Amino acid sequence: PFLPMSMAKGLLPDTHPQCAGAARSTVLKESDVVMLIGARLNWLLSHGKGKAWGGPKTFIQVDIEPKEMDSNVEIAAPLVGDIGSCMSALVGGLGSNWPSPPADWITAVQTKKESNIAKMAPRLMNNNSPMDYHGALGALRSVIKERPDAILVNEGANTLDLARGIIDMYNPRKRLDVGTWGVMGIGMGFAIAAAIETGKPVLAVEGDSAFGFSGMEIATICRYNLPVCVVVFNNNGIYRGTDVNAAGADPATTCFVKNLRYDKMMEAFGGVGVHTTSPDELKRAVDAAMDSGKPTLVNAAIDPAAGSESGRIGNLNPQSKLRKK
């Protein structure tokens, strides 16, 4: 089985029989040998250790940067070079007697995949209003499935974390997100560049906080009449829109102005703005935008209580050694 990292999604379709994306925890914990092809053992893979991995592994790593070898854990077989050359040499050396993987291993992964997909299906098909993340992303998953050649740009916290696992990709180099660095503000620039360079329709799925970093670039999208549909997941805040400031009367720093209408911004620049409150409405609006090629912003109203802290990042905050009296 293989596990695609976010920027590699589509090199082989996420629907490929050997794709283990829906059984990620199982393959990380239960594997004996792991081959990293361009992927690096950074925070996205828990640095190759800890509970996510279930114990020590034997790692083979293919990377063009020598300093990546042994950077977090020991690499048993480091292969320094570009992926194409290294993989061609490996395939050439396999010969014709390469053994099949153990049937019980393949069966275990497949069983877990099928179980997780079945559990997730009802959540992706719900039509709640206001929307939760799963229902909204389920609608956008269908949009990309029907247009596998479109470019998907994605950034945010919950919007990014969940979309990476929910929206399947079918072709290479069709998904653009923040990759390793986790920065926000790249969405509109990526969308503009993708539309200009490829001429393909672009779907930019943005968290409301992420959109705030470079949202005024929708003026550029309109000025050049680019085929970009921006979907803003609007839950009134960072992670959630329900936080309360315990220190005073001011709003919590993670909360935005309630029920902002980002679609009106797009209309002000001459584009198409649409406000949606259910997955069905969202699907219809995005279908129309992708088919028309007109600059469009869809304001997707997400339940303010639906989000959660991304990656438990609060655990990284320094803790006082002093006991409170």
Backbone bond lengths (Angstrom), bond angles and torsions (degrees), N, CA, C in turn:
res aa  C-N    CA-C-N  psi(-1)  N-CA   C-N-CA  omega(-1)  CA-C   N-CA-C  phi
1 P - - - 1.462 - - 1.526 111.21 -
2 F 1.344 116.35 157.19 1.461 120.30 176.11 1.520 109.23 -127.86
3 L 1.336 114.80 154.06 1.457 122.25 -179.85 1.522 107.79 -125.18
4 P 1.340 119.08 111.05 1.463 120.05 -177.89 1.524 111.97 -81.99
5 M 1.323 116.59 134.94 1.458 120.05 168.39 1.528 107.84 -75.71
6 S 1.326 117.33 166.32 1.465 119.91 -167.27 1.523 113.24 -59.93
7 M 1.332 118.42 -43.32 1.458 120.21 -177.26 1.526 112.23 -77.69
8 A 1.336 117.42 -11.86 1.465 121.05 177.61 1.520 112.17 -96.17
9 K 1.325 116.82 -3.85 1.465 119.31 -179.32 1.525 109.56 -59.97
10 G 1.315 116.38 132.12 1.454 121.25 -179.73 1.514 113.92 102.44
11 L 1.352 118.23 -17.43 1.468 118.52 173.89 1.524 109.04 -56.56
12 L 1.311 115.35 -43.51 1.460 123.18 160.40 1.522 105.29 -119.79
13 P 1.316 119.25 143.36 1.469 119.70 -176.75 1.527 111.70 -58.36
14 D 1.319 115.89 144.91 1.464 119.71 176.14 1.525 111.58 -63.85
15 T 1.332 116.84 -15.76 1.462 121.44 177.92 1.530 112.23 -91.66
16 H 1.330 117.66 4.09 1.466 121.82 179.04 1.535 109.34 -60.38
17 P 1.336 118.33 140.66 1.474 120.35 -177.76 1.525 113.95 -56.26
18 Q 1.331 117.47 -28.36 1.462 119.88 -177.73 1.525 113.56 -93.96
19 C 1.330 117.39 0.15 1.462 119.78 177.69 1.525 109.32 -72.32
20 A 1.325 116.43 126.28 1.466 121.69 -177.37 1.522 112.10 -106.41
21 G 1.338 116.94 23.52 1.458 119.48 -179.15 1.513 113.50 -56.90
22 A 1.327 117.03 -35.05 1.464 121.03 -179.23 1.525 112.50 -82.73
23 A 1.327 116.67 -1.25 1.471 120.95 177.83 1.524 109.61 -130.25
24 R 1.318 115.83 37.83 1.463 121.69 -173.21 1.528 112.44 -55.95
25 S 1.318 116.92 -49.62 1.465 120.00 -177.72 1.521 111.41 -60.40
26 T 1.323 115.97 -39.59 1.463 120.30 -178.40 1.519 111.69 -64.90
27 V 1.330 117.32 -47.85 1.466 118.73 -175.70 1.527 111.56 -70.49
28 L 1.335 117.88 -32.04 1.462 118.91 177.49 1.528 110.84 -68.29
29 K 1.320 116.56 -44.85 1.464 120.09 -175.70 1.526 113.01 -74.84
30 E 1.321 117.26 -39.01 1.460 120.85 -169.08 1.527 114.33 -94.86
31 S 1.319 118.19 -8.87 1.467 119.98 -178.68 1.528 110.87 -72.16
32 D 1.321 115.82 153.79 1.468 122.08 174.44 1.525 110.75 -99.98
33 V 1.341 115.06 -44.87 1.465 121.82 -178.41 1.522 108.38 -120.83
34 V 1.326 116.22 134.32 1.467 121.69 -179.66 1.520 108.42 -124.42
35 M 1.330 115.71 127.59 1.460 120.70 177.19 1.523 108.75 -107.65
36 L 1.317 115.82 119.46 1.459 122.39 179.45 1.527 108.37 -96.10
37 I 1.319 116.99 117.66 1.462 121.12 -179.62 1.525 107.71 -112.37
38 G 1.315 116.22 92.32 1.461 120.63 -176.79 1.513 113.30 81.88
39 A 1.317 117.95 -24.47 1.469 121.51 177.72 1.524 109.28 -73.84
40 R 1.323 115.45 148.81 1.458 120.37 -177.53 1.523 110.65 -122.18
41 L 1.316 115.89 147.88 1.464 120.99 -176.20 1.527 110.25 -82.94
42 N 1.337 114.43 64.79 1.459 120.01 177.05 1.525 108.93 -100.98
43 W 1.327 116.50 -159.43 1.465 120.33 -175.47 1.523 112.74 -62.52
44 L 1.340 117.57 -26.14 1.458 119.61 179.85 1.528 112.10 -66.12
45 L 1.326 116.32 -22.59 1.463 121.36 177.52 1.530 110.88 -119.41
46 S 1.329 115.68 29.27 1.475 121.62 176.78 1.524 112.37 52.19
47 H 1.342 115.73 30.89 1.466 122.58 176.75 1.529 113.31 58.39
48 G 1.341 116.15 19.60 1.461 119.76 175.63 1.513 115.04 77.62
49 K 1.329 117.23 16.45 1.465 119.04 -177.63 1.526 109.83 -153.07
50 G 1.324 115.14 175.13 1.454 119.65 178.90 1.519 112.86 92.73
51 K 1.345 115.00 -170.67 1.468 120.95 -173.71 1.520 112.77 -61.63
52 A 1.336 117.05 -32.67 1.465 119.37 -177.93 1.519 111.95 -60.45
53 W 1.339 116.80 -28.22 1.461 121.01 -176.13 1.522 112.74 -97.80
54 G 1.308 118.30 -13.91 1.457 120.49 175.39 1.513 115.64 72.72
55 G 1.314 118.31 0.45 1.465 121.75 -178.67 1.516 110.96 143.45
56 P 1.328 117.69 173.03 1.474 121.21 -178.34 1.530 112.15 -61.65
57 K 1.325 115.56 146.05 1.461 122.22 178.55 1.527 109.82 -123.70
58 T 1.313 115.51 162.68 1.457 121.30 169.06 1.520 107.43 -95.37
59 F 1.337 116.41 115.60 1.459 121.06 -174.93 1.526 111.55 -104.20
60 I 1.330 114.53 134.85 1.462 123.34 167.05 1.525 105.55 -112.70
61 Q 1.322 118.07 130.57 1.464 119.58 -176.37 1.520 111.33 -129.68
62 V 1.338 114.72 127.29 1.463 122.22 173.95 1.522 107.25 -106.86
63 D 1.329 117.11 116.62 1.461 120.34 -178.59 1.520 109.16 -155.29
64 I 1.312 115.61 146.21 1.465 119.87 -178.88 1.526 112.00 -81.11
65 E 1.341 117.11 -13.50 1.461 121.90 -177.71 1.531 110.29 -103.34
66 P 1.335 117.97 110.99 1.472 120.22 -177.72 1.527 113.56 -58.91
67 K 1.326 117.47 -31.46 1.464 120.27 -176.59 1.528 112.81 -67.74
68 E 1.330 116.95 -15.07 1.462 119.31 178.39 1.525 112.12 -73.45
69 M 1.323 116.70 -22.37 1.457 119.79 -178.33 1.533 110.26 -69.00
70 D 1.316 116.18 132.53 1.471 123.20 178.94 1.524 112.77 61.92
71 S 1.326 118.19 19.99 1.467 119.56 -176.02 1.523 112.30 -70.57
72 N 1.330 117.50 -29.30 1.464 120.40 178.64 1.525 112.71 -125.77
73 V 1.314 116.69 -39.77 1.467 121.32 174.75 1.525 107.69 -137.11
74 E 1.313 115.64 166.47 1.460 119.50 179.96 1.531 110.38 -67.99
75 I 1.322 115.77 133.68 1.459 122.09 175.20 1.523 107.78 -101.34
76 A 1.330 116.63 114.56 1.464 120.84 -175.06 1.524 111.80 -67.50
77 A 1.339 116.47 -35.42 1.468 120.24 -177.69 1.523 109.21 -136.14
78 P 1.344 117.82 87.28 1.469 120.45 178.50 1.526 111.15 -80.46
79 L 1.326 116.51 131.72 1.464 122.39 177.24 1.524 107.57 -122.65
80 V 1.316 116.82 105.86 1.460 121.54 -176.33 1.524 109.14 -94.81
81 G 1.318 116.25 119.58 1.456 121.25 179.30 1.512 109.83 161.83
82 D 1.331 116.68 175.69 1.460 118.86 177.68 1.523 109.25 -73.37
83 I 1.317 115.27 152.65 1.464 120.98 -173.49 1.525 111.51 -59.58
84 G 1.330 116.89 -43.61 1.460 119.95 -177.00 1.516 112.68 -58.56
85 S 1.332 116.43 -48.07 1.466 120.23 -178.63 1.521 111.32 -66.21
86 C 1.339 115.94 -45.20 1.468 119.65 -177.57 1.523 111.54 -64.11
87 M 1.319 116.90 -45.63 1.460 119.42 -177.28 1.525 111.38 -69.00
88 S 1.328 117.04 -35.96 1.467 119.63 177.02 1.524 110.65 -62.38
89 A 1.337 116.32 -41.61 1.463 120.08 179.26 1.526 111.31 -66.27
90 L 1.335 116.39 -40.43 1.464 119.94 179.62 1.530 111.36 -65.48
91 V 1.323 115.91 -45.88 1.468 119.45 179.72 1.526 110.32 -62.45
92 G 1.346 115.76 -39.44 1.455 119.26 179.09 1.515 113.12 -64.57
93 G 1.333 116.27 -27.44 1.456 120.00 -178.62 1.513 114.88 -90.83
94 L 1.316 117.68 -4.58 1.462 120.15 -177.05 1.523 112.52 -69.31
95 G 1.318 116.17 -35.81 1.457 119.04 -176.25 1.520 111.08 75.93
96 S 1.310 116.15 -169.12 1.466 120.77 -175.47 1.520 113.45 -101.38
97 N 1.330 117.11 -0.45 1.465 119.87 -175.55 1.527 112.61 -109.32
98 W 1.325 116.57 27.14 1.465 119.80 179.84 1.523 109.49 -66.50
99 P 1.338 118.35 123.57 1.476 120.18 -174.78 1.527 112.08 -70.84
100 S 1.313 115.10 150.55 1.465 120.48 175.58 1.525 109.40 -72.46
101 P 1.336 117.68 151.68 1.467 119.72 177.88 1.521 110.33 -66.65
102 P 1.330 118.00 155.02 1.470 120.62 179.26 1.526 111.28 -57.93
103 A 1.308 116.13 133.95 1.464 120.66 -176.76 1.524 111.97 -62.70
104 D 1.349 117.23 -35.32 1.462 118.80 -178.18 1.530 111.56 -68.00
105 W 1.330 116.96 -32.58 1.469 121.62 177.57 1.530 110.52 -67.84
106 I 1.312 116.80 -48.21 1.460 121.23 179.53 1.530 110.55 -63.00
107 T 1.321 116.69 -40.52 1.465 120.93 179.75 1.524 111.18 -65.39
108 A 1.332 116.80 -41.03 1.466 120.71 -179.81 1.522 111.24 -63.08
109 V 1.331 116.35 -42.98 1.468 120.27 179.28 1.525 110.25 -65.67
110 Q 1.322 116.83 -45.13 1.460 120.95 -178.87 1.526 111.34 -63.38
111 T 1.324 116.63 -40.80 1.465 120.56 179.28 1.521 111.09 -62.73
112 K 1.333 116.10 -42.92 1.464 119.92 179.18 1.518 110.99 -66.01
113 K 1.328 117.17 -41.01 1.466 121.17 176.89 1.523 110.84 -57.03
114 E 1.313 115.89 -51.64 1.460 120.60 -176.42 1.524 111.18 -62.46
115 S 1.332 116.37 -38.93 1.462 120.40 179.08 1.525 111.28 -64.68
116 N 1.331 116.64 -46.29 1.468 120.30 -178.67 1.527 111.80 -67.02
117 I 1.330 116.69 -39.28 1.467 120.34 178.86 1.526 110.28 -63.51
118 A 1.332 116.51 -41.35 1.465 120.54 179.39 1.530 111.46 -65.07
119 K 1.336 117.16 -39.11 1.463 120.73 178.85 1.528 111.39 -66.77
120 M 1.328 116.05 -36.74 1.463 120.65 -175.73 1.524 112.71 -77.96
121 A 1.317 118.10 -28.00 1.466 122.00 -171.92 1.529 113.78 -52.75
122 P 1.339 120.40 -48.84 1.474 119.03 -179.53 1.525 112.93 -62.52
123 R 1.320 117.41 -34.11 1.467 120.66 -179.79 1.527 110.71 -67.22
124 L 1.332 116.89 -36.02 1.460 120.64 -179.29 1.520 112.17 -76.89
125 M 1.321 117.06 -17.14 1.466 120.89 -176.65 1.524 112.83 -102.03
126 N 1.347 117.69 0.16 1.464 118.13 -177.97 1.526 110.69 -68.63
127 N 1.323 116.23 153.86 1.468 121.45 -179.43 1.527 110.39 -121.09
128 N 1.338 115.57 41.47 1.461 120.84 -177.00 1.524 111.86 -64.15
129 S 1.320 115.31 149.37 1.462 122.04 174.74 1.532 108.25 -137.43
130 P 1.344 119.12 118.04 1.467 125.91 -0.22 1.525 111.24 -66.17
131 M 1.312 114.60 164.53 1.460 120.64 -174.67 1.520 112.27 -76.70
132 D 1.340 115.70 153.26 1.453 120.36 162.62 1.530 107.21 -101.29
133 Y 1.323 116.15 173.30 1.465 119.34 -175.44 1.527 111.91 -64.54
134 H 1.318 116.83 -39.51 1.461 119.26 -175.49 1.528 111.52 -67.39
135 G 1.323 117.51 -43.32 1.454 119.58 178.66 1.521 112.09 -63.33
136 A 1.342 116.20 -43.35 1.467 120.38 179.91 1.523 111.26 -65.20
137 L 1.330 116.85 -44.70 1.462 119.75 -179.92 1.525 111.56 -70.51
138 G 1.335 117.12 -28.95 1.456 119.45 174.28 1.519 111.48 -61.57
139 A 1.341 116.33 -38.67 1.465 120.41 177.50 1.527 110.79 -65.79
140 L 1.335 116.98 -42.81 1.465 120.33 -178.95 1.526 111.67 -72.60
141 R 1.307 116.75 -28.77 1.468 121.12 174.03 1.532 109.96 -57.98
142 S 1.338 116.16 -41.23 1.466 120.33 178.77 1.524 111.42 -67.64
143 V 1.341 116.71 -36.39 1.463 120.51 178.78 1.528 110.55 -59.43
144 I 1.333 116.93 -46.81 1.465 120.71 -179.16 1.526 111.03 -70.38
145 K 1.321 117.48 -36.76 1.466 120.07 178.06 1.524 110.76 -59.53
146 E 1.329 116.22 -37.64 1.463 120.72 -179.61 1.527 112.33 -79.66
147 R 1.343 117.05 -14.56 1.470 121.86 -178.83 1.529 109.12 -135.63
148 P 1.324 118.56 66.31 1.471 121.02 -172.79 1.519 114.44 -63.95
149 D 1.332 117.52 -14.22 1.464 120.34 -179.32 1.526 112.28 -92.62
150 A 1.328 117.48 -2.84 1.465 120.76 178.57 1.529 109.84 -73.00
151 I 1.328 115.93 158.84 1.462 121.92 177.57 1.525 108.61 -95.43
152 L 1.324 116.38 131.92 1.462 121.61 176.12 1.519 109.33 -108.85
153 V 1.334 116.17 122.46 1.464 122.90 172.87 1.522 106.86 -109.22
154 N 1.327 117.33 138.51 1.462 119.67 -172.52 1.524 110.42 -147.08
155 E 1.325 116.23 129.66 1.465 120.32 173.27 1.517 109.63 -153.69
156 G 1.319 115.11 157.47 1.451 121.02 179.83 1.516 109.88 145.42
157 A 1.317 116.61 -162.36 1.467 122.32 175.23 1.528 107.42 -105.21
158 N 1.333 117.90 -90.15 1.467 119.88 174.48 1.527 111.20 -58.70
159 T 1.329 116.24 -37.93 1.467 120.76 -178.45 1.519 111.37 -59.99
160 L 1.316 116.90 -38.77 1.467 121.52 178.24 1.526 111.15 -78.84
161 D 1.323 116.44 -49.37 1.464 120.21 -175.37 1.525 111.67 -56.06
162 L 1.325 116.24 -46.41 1.462 120.13 -176.05 1.529 111.90 -78.01
163 A 1.328 117.39 -37.35 1.467 119.66 -178.97 1.521 111.62 -63.47
164 R 1.330 117.43 -33.84 1.463 120.35 179.22 1.524 111.57 -56.43
165 G 1.325 116.61 -35.81 1.454 119.70 -178.04 1.514 114.63 -94.00
166 I 1.336 117.21 -22.50 1.468 120.18 -172.48 1.525 112.75 -93.30
167 I 1.334 117.66 -42.90 1.468 120.16 -174.86 1.526 109.61 -85.89
168 D 1.320 116.00 111.51 1.461 121.41 179.25 1.526 110.50 -73.74
169 M 1.342 114.90 144.31 1.458 121.22 174.70 1.525 108.45 -114.51
170 Y 1.326 115.54 147.38 1.461 120.69 -171.40 1.524 113.16 -119.57
171 N 1.332 116.95 -20.66 1.460 121.64 -178.19 1.526 109.64 -131.16
172 P 1.339 117.21 152.77 1.468 119.65 -178.89 1.521 112.56 -71.84
173 R 1.326 114.48 154.82 1.466 123.40 175.27 1.524 112.66 57.62
174 K 1.311 115.76 36.31 1.463 120.61 177.29 1.524 111.74 -112.69
175 R 1.327 117.56 -6.77 1.459 121.14 -179.91 1.526 109.87 -117.13
176 L 1.328 116.31 127.70 1.458 122.24 177.75 1.522 108.53 -124.55
177 D 1.331 116.21 122.14 1.462 118.58 172.68 1.526 109.01 -142.88
178 V 1.315 116.91 -167.23 1.461 120.59 -172.55 1.522 112.83 -73.70
179 G 1.338 117.27 -11.29 1.453 119.57 177.32 1.515 112.27 61.43
180 T 1.318 115.81 -134.19 1.460 122.00 -173.11 1.518 113.51 -69.20
181 W 1.312 117.34 -35.29 1.460 119.42 -162.69 1.515 114.32 -83.13
182 G 1.322 118.58 -20.88 1.455 120.12 175.96 1.513 114.54 71.73
183 V 1.333 118.67 17.91 1.457 120.85 -178.20 1.525 110.44 -79.12
184 M 1.327 115.47 158.40 1.458 120.83 174.54 1.522 109.24 -116.48
185 G 1.325 115.21 153.67 1.451 121.12 179.53 1.510 113.45 110.92
186 I 1.330 116.74 -1.06 1.470 120.28 -177.51 1.524 112.65 -86.77
187 G 1.327 117.58 -12.89 1.456 120.99 -167.92 1.509 115.23 -59.83
188 M 1.329 117.46 -51.90 1.460 119.84 -175.36 1.527 111.40 -69.18
189 G 1.331 117.21 -38.80 1.463 119.71 176.81 1.517 111.80 -63.37
190 F 1.333 116.39 -43.66 1.464 120.62 176.97 1.529 110.72 -60.62
191 A 1.337 116.48 -43.52 1.467 120.74 -177.31 1.525 111.06 -63.98
192 I 1.327 116.30 -43.58 1.468 120.67 179.55 1.530 110.24 -62.94
193 A 1.331 116.40 -48.21 1.463 120.32 -178.70 1.526 111.25 -62.61
194 A 1.336 116.81 -42.19 1.465 120.32 -178.91 1.522 111.22 -63.57
195 A 1.333 116.57 -41.76 1.465 120.02 -179.80 1.524 111.13 -65.24
196 I 1.333 116.71 -41.75 1.467 120.57 -177.94 1.525 111.16 -70.37
197 E 1.327 116.58 -44.01 1.464 120.51 -174.15 1.523 113.23 -74.68
198 T 1.329 117.03 -33.53 1.468 119.46 -174.35 1.520 113.63 -105.32
199 G 1.328 117.56 -25.95 1.458 120.43 -173.63 1.516 113.16 73.03
200 K 1.338 117.02 4.10 1.459 121.99 -179.20 1.528 110.32 -85.76
201 P 1.333 117.34 155.94 1.464 119.07 172.05 1.525 110.10 -65.44
202 V 1.322 116.10 143.59 1.459 122.34 -176.73 1.521 109.17 -120.69
203 L 1.323 115.80 132.12 1.460 121.88 173.15 1.521 107.55 -112.27
204 A 1.331 116.58 114.76 1.465 121.93 179.56 1.521 108.47 -105.50
205 V 1.330 116.39 112.33 1.465 122.18 -178.35 1.521 107.55 -101.50
206 E 1.336 115.92 112.65 1.459 122.38 -168.38 1.525 111.83 -121.86
207 G 1.324 116.28 135.01 1.452 118.85 164.04 1.514 108.85 -70.63
208 D 1.337 117.72 154.64 1.466 118.77 -176.29 1.524 111.92 -65.77
209 S 1.325 117.61 -35.67 1.464 119.62 177.03 1.526 110.86 -66.88
210 A 1.326 117.23 -45.17 1.463 121.22 179.50 1.526 110.88 -61.52
211 F 1.324 116.69 -41.53 1.466 120.51 179.41 1.521 111.02 -60.70
212 G 1.325 116.57 -33.51 1.457 120.44 -177.90 1.515 114.37 -62.51
213 F 1.335 117.83 -23.08 1.460 120.31 -177.92 1.527 112.47 -71.13
214 S 1.320 117.91 -32.46 1.473 119.50 -175.95 1.522 111.89 -143.46
215 G 1.318 116.53 25.07 1.457 120.75 -174.26 1.515 115.04 -61.79
216 M 1.330 117.68 -27.03 1.465 119.07 -178.51 1.524 112.68 -67.69
217 E 1.337 116.82 -9.97 1.466 119.12 176.29 1.527 112.15 -69.29
218 I 1.330 117.39 -6.37 1.464 117.53 173.10 1.527 110.27 -63.20
219 A 1.338 117.07 -22.06 1.467 119.66 174.15 1.522 110.48 -63.14
220 T 1.335 116.49 -39.06 1.468 120.69 177.27 1.522 110.47 -66.30
221 I 1.333 116.31 -42.10 1.466 120.63 178.54 1.523 110.34 -58.01
222 C 1.329 116.49 -42.59 1.464 120.13 179.67 1.524 111.65 -72.44
223 R 1.321 116.37 -39.74 1.465 119.64 -176.59 1.526 111.42 -61.12
224 Y 1.330 116.43 -36.58 1.463 120.44 -179.56 1.530 112.53 -101.29
225 N 1.337 115.37 8.16 1.472 121.19 175.49 1.530 111.13 50.64
226 L 1.321 116.09 52.32 1.460 121.56 -175.50 1.534 111.14 -85.13
227 P 1.338 117.10 147.09 1.473 121.07 -178.41 1.530 112.06 -79.76
228 V 1.329 115.25 65.40 1.463 121.58 -176.55 1.520 109.47 -117.76
229 C 1.320 115.67 128.44 1.463 121.91 171.41 1.520 107.87 -109.89
230 V 1.320 116.66 116.79 1.464 122.41 178.25 1.526 108.21 -99.37
231 V 1.318 116.60 126.22 1.462 121.11 174.20 1.523 107.64 -111.93
232 V 1.330 116.96 118.47 1.460 121.58 178.55 1.523 108.70 -101.15
233 F 1.332 115.92 117.13 1.461 120.93 174.79 1.531 107.60 -79.86
234 N 1.321 115.54 103.59 1.462 122.41 -169.76 1.528 110.20 -103.68
235 N 1.336 115.60 98.12 1.472 119.52 177.33 1.528 111.88 -113.15
236 N 1.335 115.44 20.94 1.470 122.29 173.12 1.524 114.43 71.06
237 G 1.336 117.77 16.31 1.457 116.10 178.43 1.508 113.97 174.95
238 I 1.324 114.85 -176.38 1.460 123.17 176.72 1.522 107.61 -87.93
239 Y 1.309 117.21 120.63 1.468 124.82 -172.90 1.526 110.66 70.47
240 R 1.329 117.35 -60.81 1.470 122.58 179.44 1.522 108.79 -139.52
241 G 1.319 115.64 161.28 1.460 119.57 175.09 1.508 112.34 -108.96
242 T 1.335 116.54 22.54 1.464 120.92 -174.75 1.518 113.59 -115.36
243 D 1.338 117.66 1.97 1.462 119.70 -176.66 1.530 111.11 -65.51
244 V 1.316 115.52 151.33 1.462 122.50 -178.56 1.520 108.97 -121.53
245 N 1.319 116.17 139.14 1.457 121.79 176.84 1.525 109.01 -82.68
246 A 1.320 116.66 105.62 1.466 120.76 -177.45 1.524 112.57 -74.18
247 A 1.339 117.10 -11.25 1.463 120.17 -174.56 1.525 113.76 -92.90
248 G 1.328 117.64 -8.24 1.457 118.07 -177.93 1.511 112.25 174.78
249 A 1.335 115.04 -165.31 1.464 120.71 -174.23 1.522 113.44 -86.44
250 D 1.328 117.50 -14.51 1.460 119.69 -179.92 1.528 110.65 -66.38
251 P 1.337 117.23 155.44 1.471 119.27 176.74 1.523 111.09 -61.77
252 A 1.316 116.80 154.01 1.462 120.85 173.60 1.523 109.27 -61.44
253 T 1.312 116.32 145.87 1.470 120.12 -176.67 1.522 112.43 -64.67
254 T 1.318 117.48 -18.65 1.467 120.69 180.00 1.522 112.74 -91.29
255 C 1.332 117.89 -2.25 1.465 120.98 -177.10 1.525 111.30 -102.55
256 F 1.333 115.92 142.88 1.456 122.60 177.83 1.529 109.63 -103.98
257 V 1.336 115.60 177.25 1.462 120.09 171.30 1.526 107.88 -59.34
258 K 1.316 116.34 132.03 1.456 120.25 -173.87 1.532 111.75 -66.73
259 N 1.319 114.81 138.80 1.469 123.03 171.28 1.528 113.14 56.44
260 L 1.324 115.68 44.07 1.465 120.13 175.84 1.527 110.34 -60.01
261 R 1.322 115.97 147.81 1.466 121.55 -179.90 1.530 109.01 -112.36
262 Y 1.322 115.40 82.13 1.462 120.68 -179.93 1.530 111.48 -63.04
263 D 1.325 116.65 -25.82 1.463 119.93 179.46 1.523 111.92 -62.48
264 K 1.338 116.73 -29.19 1.464 120.22 179.17 1.530 111.08 -68.95
265 M 1.329 117.10 -29.26 1.465 119.97 175.42 1.526 110.21 -61.03
266 M 1.326 115.89 -46.24 1.465 119.68 -179.12 1.526 110.97 -63.71
267 E 1.314 116.84 -40.31 1.466 120.11 177.89 1.524 111.01 -62.18
268 A 1.330 116.76 -36.68 1.465 120.47 -179.51 1.521 111.85 -63.00
269 F 1.339 116.96 -28.60 1.464 120.79 179.55 1.522 112.60 -92.61
270 G 1.328 117.46 1.30 1.456 120.60 176.97 1.513 114.91 99.55
271 G 1.336 116.96 3.37 1.458 120.38 177.96 1.520 111.28 -91.27
272 V 1.319 115.20 -171.36 1.463 121.82 -179.73 1.524 108.62 -99.21
273 G 1.314 116.98 127.88 1.457 121.82 176.41 1.515 110.46 -115.92
274 V 1.337 116.33 136.33 1.466 121.08 -179.57 1.523 108.52 -135.82
275 H 1.321 116.29 135.16 1.470 121.85 175.81 1.522 108.51 -106.50
276 T 1.342 117.12 127.90 1.464 120.88 -177.95 1.520 110.20 -128.10
277 T 1.332 115.54 147.89 1.463 120.51 -178.72 1.524 113.00 -126.23
278 S 1.329 118.43 -0.05 1.464 121.27 179.37 1.528 109.22 -142.76
279 P 1.339 117.72 157.74 1.467 120.03 177.46 1.524 113.38 -58.74
280 D 1.331 117.69 -36.51 1.465 119.49 178.61 1.526 110.80 -63.15
281 E 1.336 116.63 -44.73 1.467 120.05 177.33 1.524 110.68 -62.79
282 L 1.324 116.18 -41.36 1.463 120.64 -179.92 1.521 110.93 -61.31
283 K 1.316 116.74 -45.98 1.474 120.60 -179.63 1.524 110.81 -60.58
284 R 1.325 117.59 -45.15 1.466 120.41 -179.28 1.531 111.13 -63.55
285 A 1.321 116.63 -41.70 1.467 120.47 -177.88 1.524 111.20 -66.24
286 V 1.328 116.89 -43.19 1.463 120.07 -178.03 1.526 110.61 -72.11
287 D 1.315 117.82 -38.34 1.469 120.34 174.73 1.526 110.49 -55.90
288 A 1.325 115.81 -47.31 1.467 120.07 -178.55 1.525 110.91 -62.81
289 A 1.331 116.27 -40.95 1.466 120.20 -179.24 1.524 111.49 -66.16
290 M 1.329 116.69 -45.19 1.463 120.11 -178.03 1.524 111.07 -66.83
291 D 1.321 116.82 -34.38 1.466 120.29 -179.71 1.530 111.96 -75.58
292 S 1.334 116.56 -32.94 1.468 119.81 -176.67 1.521 112.45 -81.24
293 G 1.339 117.12 -29.79 1.459 120.37 -175.92 1.515 113.54 75.81
294 K 1.333 117.60 8.51 1.463 120.73 -179.39 1.527 110.66 -85.76
295 P 1.338 117.76 145.23 1.471 119.67 174.56 1.528 110.00 -57.50
296 T 1.321 116.02 121.93 1.465 120.73 -173.47 1.517 109.86 -138.38
297 L 1.317 116.29 141.35 1.461 121.29 170.45 1.522 108.26 -124.28
298 V 1.330 115.12 124.92 1.460 121.40 178.52 1.525 108.36 -106.96
299 N 1.319 115.85 117.53 1.463 121.72 177.14 1.525 107.68 -86.44
300 A 1.330 117.10 108.25 1.465 122.10 -176.43 1.525 109.16 -99.35
301 A 1.320 116.70 108.92 1.464 121.57 -176.95 1.527 110.01 -75.85
302 I 1.334 115.44 110.48 1.462 122.41 -179.69 1.529 108.87 -102.61
303 D 1.309 116.78 141.70 1.461 121.85 176.67 1.534 109.46 -52.88
304 P 1.338 118.75 122.18 1.469 120.45 -178.14 1.525 113.92 -58.61
305 A 1.327 117.31 -22.62 1.463 120.67 -178.96 1.525 112.77 -92.59
306 A 1.333 117.48 2.39 1.470 120.01 -171.61 1.519 113.40 -78.62
307 G 1.323 118.79 -22.89 1.460 120.84 -172.42 1.514 113.62 -83.97
308 S 1.326 115.02 170.70 1.461 122.14 175.24 1.521 108.45 -144.24
309 E 1.316 116.11 162.11 1.457 120.15 -178.95 1.520 110.10 -62.38
310 S 1.306 116.77 128.33 1.461 121.85 -175.03 1.521 110.88 -75.27
311 G 1.338 115.97 122.33 1.459 120.50 175.02 1.511 114.96 64.58
312 R 1.353 117.31 17.14 1.472 121.16 -178.34 1.524 111.03 49.70
313 I 1.322 115.09 43.22 1.460 119.68 -173.60 1.527 112.06 -65.64
314 G 1.332 116.57 -21.96 1.460 119.70 177.78 1.513 112.99 -61.49
315 N 1.337 116.54 -22.97 1.462 119.72 178.37 1.527 112.22 -66.52
316 L 1.344 116.21 -16.28 1.461 119.93 179.80 1.523 112.55 -84.21
317 N 1.337 117.08 -9.71 1.460 119.73 -179.89 1.525 110.45 -65.13
318 P 1.335 117.55 141.72 1.471 119.36 178.26 1.519 110.74 -63.69
319 Q 1.313 116.14 141.81 1.458 122.00 -179.96 1.526 109.62 -110.37
320 S 1.319 115.67 139.04 1.456 120.52 179.69 1.525 110.75 -70.28
321 K 1.321 116.02 140.06 1.464 121.62 175.67 1.527 111.50 -84.71
322 L 1.336 115.72 -10.77 1.458 120.33 -177.35 1.516 110.39 -85.77
323 R 1.282 116.34 136.75 1.451 120.62 176.56 1.521 110.00 -78.87
324 K 1.327 114.78 137.01 1.457 118.20 176.54 1.522 109.47 -74.99
325 K 1.337 115.74 135.57 1.462 120.30 179.47 1.518 110.26 -89.61
